């Protein structure tokens, strides 16, 4: 799978506030996910499985690499 990182200052479809950027809900594989970034320091990833609604994940990361790796691993499973 390709690179999942998005430059925060170039994403035109992101909802912006002074300290928080929330990206639109997207579907990757069997998951829908929403990513929010707070002050470029904390990344919140919310994931919901499309077919098994009991599978819901909410995880906070301190780096973009950790968040990207987590998303890639979840999508591959």
C-alpha positions, 0 to 999 in steps of 0.5 A, a space after each residue: 500500500 502507498 504512503 498514507 501521510 498527507 502534508 497538513 498545510 496542503 490538504 484543502 479538504 480538511 476542516 480547520 480550526 486554530 489547533 485542530 485539523 480533522 480530515 474527512 471520513 474515508 473508506 480504506 478496505 473494509 474500514 472507514 476512518 477519520 483522522 484528526 491532528 491536534 497542534 501537529 503533536 497528537 493524532 487521533 484515529 477513529 476506525 469502524 469496520 464496514 461489515 462488522 459494526 462491533 469492530 471500532 477502534 479509537 487510538 491516539 498517537 504521538 507521531 505520524 509514522 506510528 499512526 500511518 503504520 497502525 492504519 496500514 496494519 489494520 487495513 491489511 488484516 
